[in-house]
Every structure is written in structure tokens, then in C-alpha cells.
């Protein structure tokens, strides 16, 4: 893909040099994802002994072996090499059938190729596939692969690898498998370079979800299958091997991987796609978000891009370091206050509406999460298909009292304390909980705040009984249309997961979502997305607190990050390292 520095009007949120004014513009046809704190905390499977025929990978499971340029080692840019170091929340799952959080998505995008590649406009363009056709009934998509694509061990990619990758993803059933479940009936190999996807029914955004099918080297995986495993004749399906090795054809390949702390990748010289002239020779994804550590490394020029979990205070401190700028872009995600619609008193819509009136949205976006934008509806305005007719929510104690007076629980509030679980790994969320608790007290509601580790919250989400009344959770779509968010957040199939603590289970809404996704005509599909959003607002199962803006500190004095000028609204693609350029010769001019 040739990365196009498209017009930045209304699109780029990148902070220009210090004397310039900060920009927080937006574009309604941009979308996207990342945050999903939930996904950033999935558990990586434990590693076993060294696999045979490791091909391209990190058998030692130790990062930094035989290399310079490790963050914190006192090396800014090692002589003769361009190094890009980025921090991320951890763990990091580099198996394409398992990874789906931010760190994992960034790793997979750099290690593997997909049939198509997302564009800043929300479309897709050819990548491993050079072309495709669609049958008249919209049930069969046939892709012609580029010839000569090499995996990291030198073997050529064929249609068999595409089919194997899909079958493996669905058999394991983790990671991005949910995007294809109920959508694809089967994948068939037509010839060496031709593969067909046969759908269960028409699915409008089918090409978009293919950005999440990462193609593995089937022969390499088969050579490293452990016979004892849950997948029949496929044993462990190569999961132990792919925990710490890659079987990809991406611009980078695994050199070493310490699953507890750091992934080290090096440039693949035979990559088939475009690579910027000054792209990094080495990419390190480092598992920490600790503010003091990040600041020290950034100050010493030992870290090029920070994670997106730095607090406003930490970013302000980094912004004061010469040569460092703050990059900002809408990512398609939102922070939601999820309300358990089947647990009293939140089974009463008047109570849910009252809680929405108890939130000071101005304080939220100006003080607690500065730089974010007030939400209008249950889908971010940066996603294609957002409904702009929906109003912003407002803060009003009087209106909260009016709603509570209409509740069937009126006068009994002492019998119905409300539990609010906030995610321990994101300290700023406690401020949201405390604000709501204080305002609720003024209208007679009792809210008990519970600091809850993320993995514990995931477990609690598994049953109606254990799910808390309230929880504030970031959710980011998996592809760049409103339908991704609507299905993940409000379809009954996701009830009991971290993405839907509301337990909505509304058959009418399910049918509306399914109908919208099955609509092939783009304009008609967008109209149906708008109707679904309006219906969600009527049911009021959740409060969309704000549209998220990702913010990273980065070394603007020697790193050029072109994606900031035309953001790709798909989780992880903003850090496709082959487009980012590093100029070690400029470090000396960065200042102190």
C-alpha cells in the first residue's frame, strides 16, 4: 500500500510544533479503534520447550539478545541502525488466532499480511490479494493472490495458506474469530493463487473484517504442531510455537520475544509491499505504561513512541521536553458507563436515565480526560455510519430527580444500593466513579464504589448475578464501521462478555443489527445503522461518556509519523512501522 498523506483538513489531530495551537479536529467518515482496555489484558498462554524448525521467531523467549538499542540501556540510536521503540500495555499475544488487543494488533500488523489493507477513508485496498470479484448473490468473494509473496522462511504464499489460516482461526475461536462467526460458511481453494470465501448470508462490511485475517505459513505451522492438543488431528494447532514465533510474511519478523516484557522484530528484506526509505531496521514493543519509566526513556531518547495510557499530567510533562510532541487522533472508541438492565433498580429505565443526568460531561472531557470529545450516541462520530442527529447528554440534578420520581422504586432507595466497579488498571476511572457517587448522593441514591482488577471484572461479567450494576469500560470497534460497535456492544450474542455488561438481550434490536449488517448497499446500510443507534438510545442501556482520542508522546525531532496526517481508523494500523521513518542523525539536534 502506498501510504497517502491525504488532506488533513478536519482530520489530523496531530500536535504541531510547540508554538502552534493544538488541534482537535474531527472527521465523520474516519473511524476507529483501539483502546479496548479489556483486550489489552488477555492472558497469554504459557510457553513450553523450544519448538523444532523455528523458522522466523524467538525460540529463546528472551528479548534483547544480541542487539543494541534496548529502551533504558543508555543507547539513543545504535550506530548504523534505525530503531523504533514503543511502549504498550501488556501482555502481548502474537498468535494471529489469539491476539486482538492493542499491543497484539500492532504486532500482528507488522508480522503478517492480510488479503486487504484498510484506508484512512474507511475502505480497503489490495494487499496480499491483488484483486477480487463478488458473485451476483453477494455470497461468494473470490480473491486472486499476488504471486511471489514470501513468508519469512522464504516459502511462497498460496491459497492453501489463506484457507489454513481461516480454518485455524475459527477452530481456535479466539482473537478476531468472532468477526467471522456466523458470516463465513467455508473457504475453498480454487487454484494455487485463487481462494474463495462462501458466506452464510450477505454481509455488507465483509471486506472490512478481512483486515483481521492474518495469513500464516501453513507448512511451517504444521511442522511445529504438538500432537497433544484440543484440536483433533491438528493437536495444538501450533499454538505453542506461535506464542513466541511468527509464521508471517509481514515487513518485520520476530527476532526474540520475552513474553513477560518485550517483543523484538527486525526488517524482513524480501517483504513484497511498500516500505518507507527510512523505516526502522528494528522495532521493539515494550510492555510498560509506568509514567516515570516512560519519561526517563523519552528524555534520554531511548523511546520513540509512548503508549496511549499516559495520564494528562504525564503527557504534559513529556510535552515540555524539547523535541517531543503529542500526537492525537480519534480512534473510533468510546468510554461507556455500562448499566445492568436486568438488576434492580437499573431494570427501570427511569433510574438509568437519572444516572445519565448525574454525570458532569464538561468536567469529564475537560478535567478528567482532557482532549476527548463529548459523545453523541452509542457510536463514535469518527466511525462511518455514526448518527449525527442524536443529542449530547447533559448534566442536571433536577432532571435526575424528575426521572427518579417516576421510578417504581421511588422512596425505596435505601433498599437498593448500586455497585460501581471501576477498573483498577486505569486510575482516572476512579475520578469518574467518585463524581457520580457525589452527585448521586444529592438525589438520594447510594453508589458503592469498588476498585476491581480487570481480569476479575471479566470474570464477573460472565453471569447476571455477579455482574455489577455499573462499570466504566473502554470499547473500540474491530473495523471501521458503526456496525462493528453496534454488534459488539448491543447484540445478545455478546451479553455476558466484557463488551456488554448491560445484559440487554433485546430480540427486536438483535434483528435490527443483523438486518443492517446483511445489507450490501452502502447507503442503505448506513441508514439502518442510524436507526439502530436511535433505538439503543430509546432503550437506554448505557451512557456513552466520550469519544476517545488516542494520545501518544513521540520524538518529533527525529521520527516522522505520516499516519498522523491521515489516520487509519482500525486498531493497531497507526503503528505499522514500515511507514514510520527514523532519522538517527537528527537526535543530536533535539535539545535537552
C-alpha positions in Angstrom: 0.0 0.0 0.0 1.3 3.5 -0.8 0.5 5.5 2.3 -1.2 8.6 1.1 -0.7 11.8 3.1 -4.3 12.9 2.3 -5.6 16.3 3.1 -5.5 16.9 6.8 -8.4 19.4 6.9 -10.8 18.3 9.6 -8.8 15.0 10.0 -5.4 15.3 11.6 -5.3 15.8 15.4 -1.5 15.8 15.4 0.0 18.5 17.6 2.2 20.7 15.6 5.4 22.3 17.0 5.3 24.0 20.4 4.4 27.5 19.3 1.4 26.2 17.2 -2.0 25.9 18.6 -3.3 22.3 19.5 -5.7 20.9 17.0 -8.6 18.6 17.9 -10.5 18.5 14.7 -12.6 15.5 13.6 -13.9 13.8 10.6 -17.2 11.9 10.5 -16.0 9.4 7.9 -13.0 8.4 9.8 -13.3 5.6 12.3 -11.8 3.6 14.7 -10.5 1.6 17.3 -8.1 0.9 19.9 -8.5 1.3 23.3 -10.3 -1.8 24.4 -8.5 -2.0 27.7 -10.2 -5.3 28.1 -8.4 -6.7 25.2 -5.1 -5.4 26.4 -5.2 -7.6 29.4 -6.0 -11.0 28.0 -3.9 -13.8 29.3 -1.0 -15.2 27.2 -0.7 -18.9 27.2 2.3 -20.3 28.9 5.2 -21.3 26.7 6.7 -24.8 26.6 10.0 -26.1 25.4 11.8 -24.9 22.3 9.9 -25.8 19.2 11.5 -27.5 16.3 12.2 -25.8 12.9 11.5 -22.4 14.4 11.8 -20.7 11.0 11.4 -17.0 11.9 11.0 -16.4 15.5 12.2 -16.1 19.1 12.8 -19.6 20.3 14.8 -18.3 23.3 11.7 -16.3 24.5 14.2 -13.6 25.6 14.1 -10.1 24.3 17.2 -8.0 23.5 19.6 -10.9 22.9 22.4 -9.9 20.6 21.1 -6.5 20.0 21.6 -2.9 20.9 19.0 -0.2 21.1 17.0 -1.6 24.0 15.0 1.0 25.9 16.8 2.0 29.1 20.2 0.7 28.0 21.6 4.2 27.6 21.5 3.9 23.8 19.7 6.6 21.9 20.1 5.2 18.4 22.7 2.5 17.8 25.2 3.2 15.1 24.2 2.1 11.7 20.7 1.1 12.6 17.3 2.7 12.8 15.4 1.6 15.9 11.7 2.2 16.8 10.8 1.6 20.4 7.2 1.8 21.6 5.6 1.1 25.0 2.3 -0.7 25.3 0.1 -2.3 27.9 0.8 -6.0 28.4 0.5 -8.9 27.7 1.1 -9.2 24.0 -0.3 -12.2 22.1 1.4 -12.6 18.7 -0.5 -15.7 17.6 -2.9 -14.5 14.8 -5.7 -16.8 16.2 -5.4 -15.3 19.6 -4.3 -11.7 19.7 -6.8 -8.9 19.4 -5.8 -6.2 21.9 -3.7 -3.1 21.1 -0.2 -4.5 21.6 -1.2 -7.7 19.8 -2.8 -5.9 16.9 0.3 -3.7 16.4 2.5 -6.9 16.5 0.3 -8.8 14.1 0.1 -6.0 11.5 3.9 -5.8 11.4 4.5 -9.6 11.3 1.7 -10.7 9.0 -0.1 -9.8 5.8 -3.9 -9.8 5.2 -5.7 -10.0 1.9 -6.7 -6.3 2.1 -5.5 -3.2 3.9 -7.6 -0.5 5.5 -7.5 3.1 4.2 -7.9 6.4 6.0 -11.3 6.8 4.3 -12.7 3.6 5.8 -12.4 1.5 2.7 -9.9 -1.3 1.9 -7.4 -1.7 -0.9 -5.5 -4.7 -2.3 -2.7 -6.1 -0.1 -1.8 -9.8 -0.3 -4.7 -10.1 -2.8 -4.2 -8.2 -6.0 -7.9 -8.3 -7.0 -11.3 -9.9 -6.1 -14.7 -10.5 -7.5 -18.1 -10.8 -5.8 -20.9 -13.1 -7.0 -24.3 -11.7 -8.1 -25.9 -13.0 -4.9 -23.1 -11.4 -2.7 -22.4 -14.8 -1.2 -19.0 -15.6 -2.7 -15.9 -13.4 -2.7 -13.1 -14.7 -4.9 -9.6 -13.4 -4.3 -6.6 -13.5 -6.6 -3.3 -13.6 -4.6 -0.2 -11.7 -5.6 2.3 -14.1 -6.9 5.8 -14.2 -5.3 4.8 -13.2 -1.8 7.4 -14.8 0.5 7.0 -15.9 4.1 9.8 -15.2 6.4 11.4 -18.6 5.8 11.4 -18.0 2.0 8.4 -20.2 1.1 5.8 -18.6 -1.3 2.3 -17.8 -0.1 -0.5 -19.7 -1.8 -4.3 -20.0 -1.5 -3.8 -23.0 0.8 -2.2 -20.7 3.4 -5.3 -18.5 3.3 -7.7 -21.4 3.8 -5.5 -22.9 6.6 -5.3 -19.5 8.4 -9.1 -19.1 8.3 -9.8 -22.7 9.4 -7.2 -22.4 12.2 -8.7 -19.1 13.4 -12.2 -20.5 13.6 -11.1 -23.8 15.2 -9.3 -22.0 18.0 -12.1 -19.5 18.2 -10.2 -16.7 19.9 -8.8 -13.3 18.9 -10.7 -11.9 15.9 -12.6 -15.2 15.2 -15.9 -13.6 16.4 -15.9 -11.3 13.4 -16.3 -14.3 11.0 -18.5 -16.5 13.2 -21.9 -16.8 11.5 -20.6 -14.9 8.5 -18.4 -17.3 6.5 -19.6 -20.8 5.8 -16.4 -22.1 4.3 -13.2 -21.2 2.4 -12.2 -23.1 -0.7 -9.0 -23.2 -2.8 -9.7 -22.8 -6.5 -6.1 -22.9 -7.7 -2.7 -22.1 -6.4 -3.3 -18.4 -6.2 -7.1 -18.2 -6.1 -9.2 -18.6 -2.9 -13.0 -18.1 -2.4 -15.0 -17.2 0.7 -18.5 -18.5 0.8 -20.8 -16.6 3.1 -23.8 -17.8 5.2 -25.7 -14.7 4.0 -24.8 -11.4 2.6 -22.6 -9.3 4.9 -22.1 -5.7 4.0 -18.8 -5.0 5.7 -17.2 -8.3 4.7 -14.1 -6.8 3.1 -13.5 -4.7 6.2 -13.3 -7.6 8.5 -10.8 -9.3 6.3 -8.2 -6.8 7.6 -8.2 -9.1 10.7 -7.5 -12.4 8.9 -3.7 -12.6 9.1 -2.2 -15.2 6.8 0.1 -17.8 8.3 2.7 -20.1 6.7 0.7 -23.3 6.9 3.6 -25.6 6.2 5.7 -24.0 9.0 2.8 -24.2 11.5 2.2 -27.9 10.6 5.9 -28.7 11.1 5.6 -27.3 14.7 2.3 -28.8 15.8 2.3 -30.6 19.1 0.3 -33.8 18.8 -1.3 -33.5 22.3 -3.9 -30.7 21.9 -7.6 -30.0 21.8 -7.9 -29.7 18.0 -8.1 -33.4 17.0 -5.6 -34.3 14.3 -4.2 -30.8 14.4 -3.1 -31.3 18.0 -2.4 -27.9 19.5 -2.6 -26.3 16.0 0.8 -24.8 16.5 -0.3 -22.5 19.4 2.8 -23.3 21.5 5.0 -22.4 18.5 3.2 -19.2 17.6 3.1 -18.0 21.1 6.7 -16.9 20.7 7.5 -17.3 16.9 5.9 -15.9 13.8 4.9 -17.6 10.6 4.2 -14.5 8.6 5.1 -12.5 5.5 4.9 -9.0 7.0 7.5 -6.3 6.8 9.0 -7.4 10.1 9.8 -10.8 11.7 10.4 -11.9 15.2 14.0 -11.9 16.4 13.2 -12.6 20.0 10.2 -12.4 22.3 10.2 -12.3 26.1 6.5 -12.8 26.7 6.8 -11.0 30.1 8.1 -7.8 28.7 9.3 -7.2 25.2 8.9 -8.2 21.5 11.9 -7.5 19.2 11.3 -7.5 15.4 13.7 -6.9 12.6 13.1 -5.9 9.0 12.3 -8.7 6.5 14.3 -7.9 3.4 12.1 -9.8 1.0 8.8 -8.1 2.0 6.5 -7.7 -1.0 4.9 -4.3 -0.1 6.0 -0.7 0.2 8.5 0.3 2.9 9.5 3.9 3.6 13.1 4.7 2.7 14.0 5.4 6.4 11.7 2.8 8.0 13.2 1.2 11.2 15.6 -1.8 10.8 14.4 -2.9 14.3 11.1 -2.5 16.2 10.7 -3.1 19.9 7.3 -3.3 21.6 7.9 -2.9 25.3 5.4 -3.9 28.0 5.2 -1.0 30.4 3.0 2.1 30.9 4.7 3.2 34.1 4.9 7.0 33.8 8.3 7.6 35.4 9.9 4.9 33.3 8.4 6.3 30.1 9.5 9.8 30.9 13.1 8.8 31.7 13.4 6.8 28.4 11.8 9.6 26.4 14.0 12.2 27.9 17.1 10.1 27.1 15.9 9.4 23.6 15.7 5.7 24.4 12.0 5.5 23.5 10.4 6.8 20.3 6.6 6.5 20.9 4.8 6.2 24.2 1.7 4.1 24.9 -1.7 5.7 24.9 -2.3 5.1 28.6 -0.2 8.0 29.9 -2.2 10.4 32.1 -2.9 14.0 31.1 -0.3 15.1 33.7 2.3 12.7 32.3 1.7 13.9 28.8 2.0 17.5 29.8 5.4 16.7 31.4 6.6 14.9 28.3 5.4 17.8 26.1 7.8 20.1 27.9 10.8 18.1 26.8 12.4 19.7 23.7 11.9 17.6 20.6 8.9 15.7 21.9 5.4 16.3 20.6 2.0 14.9 21.5 0.2 13.0 18.7 -3.6 12.9 18.9 -6.2 11.2 16.8 -9.8 9.9 17.2 -9.7 6.1 17.4 -13.4 5.2 17.0 -13.7 4.0 20.6 -15.8 5.3 23.4 -15.8 5.1 27.2 -19.1 3.7 28.3 -20.8 3.6 31.7 -22.5 0.2 31.3 -25.7 -0.3 33.3 -27.0 -3.8 34.2 -30.5 -3.6 32.7 -31.7 -6.8 34.5 -30.6 -5.9 38.0 -32.8 -3.7 40.3 -33.0 -0.8 40.4 -31.4 -0.4 37.0 -34.0 -2.6 35.4 -36.1 0.6 35.5 -35.3 2.9 32.6 -36.1 6.0 34.7 -33.2 5.1 37.0 -30.8 4.6 34.1 -31.8 8.0 32.7 -31.4 9.6 36.1 -27.8 8.2 36.3 -27.0 9.8 32.9 -28.1 13.2 34.2 -25.8 12.8 37.2 -22.6 13.0 35.1 -20.9 16.3 34.6 -19.8 15.8 31.0 -17.9 19.1 30.7 -15.7 18.1 33.7 -15.2 14.7 32.2 -13.8 15.9 28.9 -12.0 19.0 30.2 -10.6 17.8 33.5 -10.5 14.0 33.9 -9.9 13.1 30.3 -8.8 16.3 28.6 -8.7 16.3 24.8 -11.6 13.8 24.5 -14.9 14.8 23.0 -18.4 14.6 24.3 -20.3 11.6 22.8 -23.5 11.9 20.8 -25.0 8.5 20.9 -23.6 4.9 21.4 -21.2 5.1 18.4 -18.2 7.4 18.0 -18.6 10.3 15.5 -15.3 9.1 13.9 -17.0 5.9 12.6 -18.6 5.6 9.2 -22.4 5.2 9.9 -22.5 7.4 13.0 -25.9 9.0 13.5 -25.3 12.8 13.8 -29.0 13.5 14.8 -28.6 12.2 18.3 -28.2 14.7 21.1 -25.4 15.1 23.6 -26.3 14.1 27.1 -26.5 16.8 29.8 -25.8 17.2 33.5 -28.9 18.1 35.5 -29.6 17.2 39.1 -33.2 18.5 38.7 -33.9 16.2 35.7 -32.3 13.3 37.6 -34.8 13.9 40.4 -37.7 14.0 37.9 -36.7 10.7 36.5 -36.3 9.1 39.9 -39.8 10.3 40.9 -41.2 8.3 38.0 -39.5 5.1 39.0 -41.3 2.2 40.6 -38.5 2.2 43.2 -39.2 5.7 44.3 -39.0 6.1 48.1 -37.1 2.8 48.5 -33.6 3.9 47.5 -32.1 2.8 50.8 -33.0 -0.8 49.9 -31.2 -0.6 46.5 -27.6 0.4 46.8 -25.8 0.5 43.5 -22.4 -1.1 43.0 -20.0 0.7 40.6 -16.9 -1.3 39.7 -14.1 0.7 38.2 -11.1 -0.8 36.5 -8.1 -0.7 38.8 -5.6 -0.5 36.0 -6.9 2.9 34.9 -6.7 5.2 37.9 -8.6 8.1 36.2 -11.7 5.9 36.2 -11.9 6.3 39.9 -12.5 10.0 39.4 -15.5 9.2 37.3 -16.9 7.0 39.9 -16.3 9.5 42.7 -18.0 12.2 40.7 -21.1 10.1 40.1 -21.2 8.9 43.7 -21.1 12.5 45.0 -23.9 13.7 42.6 -26.0 10.6 43.3 -25.9 11.3 47.0 -27.6 14.7 46.3 -30.6 13.0 44.8 -30.9 10.2 47.3 -29.1 7.3 45.5 -26.4 5.3 47.2 -23.5 4.2 45.0 -20.8 1.9 46.4 -17.5 2.2 44.6 -15.5 -1.0 44.2 -11.9 -1.0 42.7 -11.8 -4.1 40.6 -8.9 -5.6 38.7 -9.7 -6.0 35.0 -9.4 -9.8 34.9 -11.8 -10.0 37.9 -14.3 -7.8 36.1 -14.1 -10.0 33.1 -14.9 -13.0 35.3 -17.8 -11.2 37.0 -19.3 -10.3 33.6 -19.9 -14.0 32.9 -23.2 -14.2 34.8 -26.1 -11.9 35.5 -25.8 -12.4 39.2 -22.1 -11.4 39.5 -22.1 -8.5 37.0 -22.1 -5.2 38.9 -24.7 -2.6 38.5 -22.3 -0.1 36.9 -18.9 -0.4 35.2 -16.9 2.0 33.1 -15.2 0.3 30.2 -13.5 1.4 27.0 -14.6 -0.4 23.9 -13.2 0.1 20.4 -14.5 -1.3 17.2 -12.7 -4.0 15.3 -13.3 -2.5 11.9 -14.2 1.0 10.7 -18.0 0.9 10.5 -20.7 1.6 13.1 -21.9 -2.0 12.7 -18.8 -3.3 14.4 -19.5 -1.4 17.6 -23.3 -2.0 17.5 -23.0 -5.7 17.2 -20.2 -6.0 19.8 -22.0 -3.7 22.3 -25.7 -4.5 22.0 -26.4 -7.8 20.3 -27.5 -10.6 22.6 -24.6 -12.8 21.5 -22.2 -10.6 23.4 -24.1 -10.5 26.7 -22.0 -11.9 29.5 -18.8 -10.7 28.0 -16.8 -7.6 29.0 -18.1 -5.8 25.9 -21.7 -5.9 27.2 -22.3 -5.8 30.9 -25.7 -4.3 30.2 -27.3 -7.8 29.6 -29.7 -6.1 27.1 -30.9 -9.3 25.4 -33.4 -7.5 23.2 -34.7 -9.6 20.3 -36.0 -6.7 18.3 -32.7 -4.9 18.5 -30.8 -8.1 17.6 -32.9 -8.4 14.4 -32.2 -4.7 13.5 -28.5 -5.2 13.9 -28.5 -8.4 11.9 -30.5 -6.8 9.1 -28.2 -3.8 8.9 -25.1 -6.0 8.7 -26.7 -8.1 6.0 -27.4 -5.1 3.8 -24.9 -4.8 1.0 -26.0 -1.4 -0.4 -23.7 1.1 1.4 -26.2 4.0 1.7 -29.0 1.7 2.9 -26.7 0.0 5.4 -25.7 3.4 6.8 -29.3 4.4 7.2 -30.0 1.2 9.1 -27.1 1.8 11.4 -28.6 5.2 12.2 -31.9 3.6 13.1 -30.2 1.0 15.4 -28.4 3.8 17.2 -31.7 5.7 17.7 -33.3 2.5 19.1 -30.4 2.0 21.5 -30.9 5.5 22.8 -34.6 4.7 23.4 -33.7 1.6 25.3 -31.0 3.5 27.3 -28.9 0.6 28.4 -25.6 2.6 28.6 -24.1 6.0 28.8 -21.5 6.9 26.2 -19.3 9.1 28.2 -17.0 10.4 25.5 -15.5 9.7 22.1 -11.9 8.6 22.7 -8.9 10.4 21.4 -5.6 8.4 21.4 -2.7 10.5 22.6 1.0 9.5 22.4 4.2 11.3 23.1 6.7 10.8 20.3 10.2 12.0 19.3 9.1 14.5 16.6 12.6 15.8 16.3 13.9 12.6 14.7 10.7 10.5 13.9 8.3 11.1 11.1 4.9 9.5 11.6 2.9 10.1 8.3 -0.2 8.2 9.5 -0.9 11.2 11.8 -1.8 13.2 8.7 -4.4 10.7 7.5 -5.2 8.4 10.4 -6.3 4.8 9.7 -9.3 4.1 11.9 -8.5 0.5 12.6 -6.9 -0.8 15.8 -3.1 -1.0 15.5 -2.7 0.2 12.0 -1.4 3.6 13.1 1.8 1.8 14.2 2.5 -0.1 11.0 6.2 0.5 11.4 7.1 0.3 7.7 5.6 3.7 7.1 7.2 5.4 10.1 10.7 6.9 9.5 13.5 7.2 12.0 16.4 9.6 11.4 19.2 8.9 14.0 21.3 11.7 12.5 18.8 14.3 13.9 19.0 13.1 17.5 21.9 15.5 18.4 19.7 18.5 17.3 16.8 17.5 19.6 18.0 19.6 22.5 18.0 18.7 26.2 
